Amino acid sequence: MIDDLKPYAEYKDSGLPWLGIIPIGWEVRRNGRLFSQRNETGYPELPILEVSLRTGVRVRDFGSSNRKQVIAEKEKYKRACRGDIAYNMMRMWQGAVGVAPVDGLISPSYIVARPMTETEPRYFTQLYCTDAYKNVVNIFSRGIVSDRNRLYWEDFKQIPTPFPPPDEQASIVRFLEHANGKIERAIRAKRKLIALLNEQKQAIIHRAVTRGLDPAVKLKPSGIPWLGEVPEHWEVRPLKGVCRIQSGITLGKDYAGQSTNEFPYFRVANVQAGHTNLAFVKTIRVTKPEALRCMLQKGDVLMTEGGDPDKLGRGCVWEEQVTPCLHQNHIFAVRPIKSQLDPYFLSALMGTRYARAYFESTAKQTTNLASTNKTKIGQFVVLLPSLDEQQKILNSLNVETHAVITAISRAEREIELLREYRTRLTSDVVTGKVDVREAVKRLPVEPNENAEEFDQEEVLDEIDAEEIEA
């Protein structure tokens, strides 16, 4: 059905360079003709809503964060009625906008826009999140630095926007909800496949780095209840005995009167299980002695201090992808003595069920979150074959996990292609490049079709990505 989509029969010039032509029956209206600002306070009984880059507007779950000061200031929060649009002024140019699912309260620093008659808010939030429209938003936004540009109401209402007839707005929303639902289900199926493949890979790694390659090897008690026996000839030593553990930079230090230089630095969002995420590497200004103290070196194993319990202590080997580079205090740089411990062997060991059990049992727990510290990392018991045996194990793992890793990469690439297709399809539909009216008439009625469905992998680092009011 999606493949059958065709352009409209007739088009006209929209007068907007970023938009080009639009269907004959469409108009261009300024946002001020589509929405009015809602500035209503004094509804403390309503739930708090959050505006997310990934998931639009939703009720905030305070079970996973401590925001007592927010709850205490609810009198200052704005009311958003169900169906209103809300956007983050500082992040609108990135697509932090959505439709309120229920009556709720929005941060005073956000904008609440009430749709006027004939305005379908779900159509416009889809439009506002397209790359072309976000570029326009950025032009209309104001700020001292580009990544802190704010879109004030006075500027938002001046932005010219395509306006399809109301029945077409509804058809576009119906079509995109159906298409997005199919795409989300495909993505979730591939995520489940990736999870199963990762379990298979971790089982292979766990067996190799805790028992070695010889199935007939003599074993001895490890002294660790959740590990059991290990090869008799392996050493069992605390991590601090074979590594140096380096703490990172604490943000917000005052270097007034001192000479500083700018350096890239790694945050928790940059450290994933088994690999680094270089999509967005921030910089920081610090003194030279402070930089030298927190400088990453090739072969460091990066470990995270806290987060979701299953990600505690997750890490990867630093390969100097960015140099020089510092690291934040929520990441530990574990520097093995390379004559005794291969960094890649340690990284593999840190990803096993054994390591997970250690960190989960020793972590400081809060609701849905956990954290560790330098002392507990140093006390983690390392299984230590000879360096030669470590290399043989790593070489064997490269062979044994190759097919699994290839299958994971293929599934991840397919997810990436699905996301790209979804982005392109949404843009084409909301800007009138294709006509969905006939396609909508043939859509089946699907149960729970309008239920919110999110790709969980996309929102893993959502809090870090948003950095709301940082």
Secondary structure, 3 states (H helix, E strand, C coil): CHHHCECCCCEEECCCCCCCEEECCCEEEEHHHCEEECCCCCCCCCCEEEEECCCEEEECCHHHCCCHHHHHCHHHCEEECCCCEEEECCCHHHCCEEECCCCEEECCCEEEEEECCCCCHHHHHHHHCCHHHHHHHHHHCECCCHHHCECCHHHHCCCEEEECCHHHHHHHHHHHHHHHHHHHHHHHHHHHHHHHHHHHHHHHHHHHHHHCCCCCCCEEECCCCCCCEEECCCEEEEHHHCEEEECCECCCCCCCCCCCEEEEEECHHHEECCEECCCCCEEEEECHHHHHHCECCCCCEEEECEECHHHCCCEEECCCCCCCCEEECCEEEEEECCCCCCHHHHHHHHCCHHHHHHHHHHCEEECCEEECCHHHHHHCEEEECCHHHHHHHHHHHHHHCHHHHHHHHHHHHHHHHHHHHHHHHHHHHHCCCCECHHHHHCCCCCCCCCCCCCCHHHHCCHHHHHCCCC
